[in-house]
């Protein structure tokens, strides 16, 4: 009788997933572009370069899921921005049409005033706002940053609300656990951003947040708030 021997071949070691440099660059460029132009960024030609970088992210990359999310967000943003642009154009065209009993101001005496050109000199207030948005898009966030900016960055997520002493229950945001986000917002890895009236009220170390006892008893009072 012949004995049959089976030799098992050693299994190849599976290479762990790695971060994607293409995603890191795409995320930075999108953040800067959105910080400068808001929703108009989706109609800017530079957004196609961001999409090109996202298309280069390997499917087995550690950042592949985040890249897919950003690509979907850009596609949705482009559709919404295009629809809003068309609605504005239709409204302006309708405003130029003379209504019943009109003297024809929109046609005989001249068109409606054109919107200010995008290259016009901004006011001091607009300049400050643009600077804040640009900072938020390039990794610098702080008190006064709009909550919408945190949501649009793709790097922050809502945590459990906090009971802030003297102010009541307030929402909080924390940095998402992604390599690109930790690199871009390194100073906020261990921070909680407290929200009031749609903006960042304060940022506090997570280690300073203390839980309220279940029995409602008194405990040490943290400086910024309690969860």
NORZILIN-V721333 format. One record per residue. N is the residue number from 1. RES is the residue in one letter. PHI is phi in whole degrees, -180 to 180 (* if undefined). Layout:
[[N:RES:PHI] [N:RES:PHI]]
This chain:
[[1:X:*] [2:X:-92] [3:X:-80] [4:X:-107] [5:X:-109] [6:X:-115] [7:X:-102] [8:X:-81] [9:X:-75] [10:X:-64] [11:X:-73] [12:X:-70] [13:X:-70] [14:X:-85] [15:X:-71] [16:X:-65] [17:X:-62] [18:X:-118] [19:X:-63] [20:X:-109] [21:X:-66] [22:X:-62] [23:X:-68] [24:X:-59] [25:X:-67] [26:X:-64] [27:X:-64] [28:X:-64] [29:X:-66] [30:X:-66] [31:X:-61] [32:X:-67] [33:X:-65] [34:X:-69] [35:X:-64] [36:X:-82] [37:X:-122] [38:X:62] [39:X:-65] [40:X:-66] [41:X:-61] [42:X:-71] [43:X:-102] [44:X:-80] [45:X:-57] [46:X:-66] [47:X:-65] [48:X:-68] [49:X:-69] [50:X:-64] [51:X:-64] [52:X:-63] [53:X:-65] [54:X:-64] [55:X:-68] [56:X:-88] [57:X:-72] [58:X:-61] [59:X:-68] [60:X:-97] [61:X:-76] [62:X:-63] [63:X:-97] [64:X:-58] [65:X:-62] [66:X:-66] [67:X:-64] [68:X:-63] [69:X:-63] [70:X:-68] [71:X:-63] [72:X:-66] [73:X:-64] [74:X:-66] [75:X:-61] [76:X:-64] [77:X:-62] [78:X:-64] [79:X:-66] [80:X:-67] [81:X:-66] [82:X:-65] [83:X:-66] [84:X:-67] [85:X:-63] [86:X:-65] [87:X:-64] [88:X:-65] [89:X:-64] [90:X:-65] [91:X:-66] [92:X:-66] [93:X:-66] [94:X:-69] [95:X:-67] [96:X:-80] [97:X:-78] [98:X:-69] [99:X:-85] [100:X:-59] [101:X:78] [102:X:-76] [103:X:-84] [104:X:80] [105:X:-56] [106:X:-70] [107:X:-119] [108:X:-80] [109:X:-102] [110:X:126] [111:X:-81] [112:X:-64] [113:X:-57] [114:X:-76] [115:X:-65] [116:X:-61] [117:X:-63] [118:X:-65] [119:X:-91] [120:X:-68] [121:X:-68] [122:X:-77] [123:X:-75] [124:X:-61] [125:X:-65] [126:X:-65] [127:X:-63] [128:X:-63] [129:X:-65] [130:X:-64] [131:X:-64] [132:X:-61] [133:X:-65] [134:X:-64] [135:X:-63] [136:X:-63] [137:X:-79] [138:X:-110] [139:X:102] [140:X:-114] [141:X:-122] [142:X:-168] [143:X:-58] [144:X:98] [145:X:-66] [146:X:-63] [147:X:-62] [148:X:-62] [149:X:-68] [150:X:-64] [151:X:-65] [152:X:-76] [153:X:-70] [154:X:78] [155:X:-117] [156:X:-128] [157:X:-135] [158:X:-73] [159:X:-105] [160:X:-69] [161:X:-59] [162:X:-115] [163:X:-90] [164:X:-93] [165:X:-59] [166:X:82] [167:X:-129] [168:X:90] [169:X:-75] [170:X:-133] [171:X:-71] [172:X:-139] [173:X:-124] [174:X:-135] [175:X:-71] [176:X:-70] [177:X:-86] [178:X:-131] [179:X:-55] [180:X:-64] [181:X:-70] [182:X:-64] [183:X:-72] [184:X:-75] [185:X:-121] [186:X:-57] [187:X:-71] [188:X:-110] [189:X:-62] [190:X:-111] [191:X:-113] [192:X:-116] [193:X:-99] [194:X:-93] [195:X:-106] [196:X:-144] [197:X:54] [198:X:78] [199:X:-136] [200:X:-71] [201:X:-82] [202:X:-166] [203:X:-124] [204:X:-132] [205:X:-63] [206:X:-61] [207:X:-67] [208:X:-88] [209:X:-85] [210:X:-117] [211:X:-80] [212:X:-77] [213:X:-57] [214:X:-61] [215:X:-81] [216:X:79] [217:X:-69] [218:X:-83] [219:X:-144] [220:X:-60] [221:X:-94] [222:X:-73] [223:X:-70] [224:X:-97] [225:X:172] [226:X:-134] [227:X:-90]]
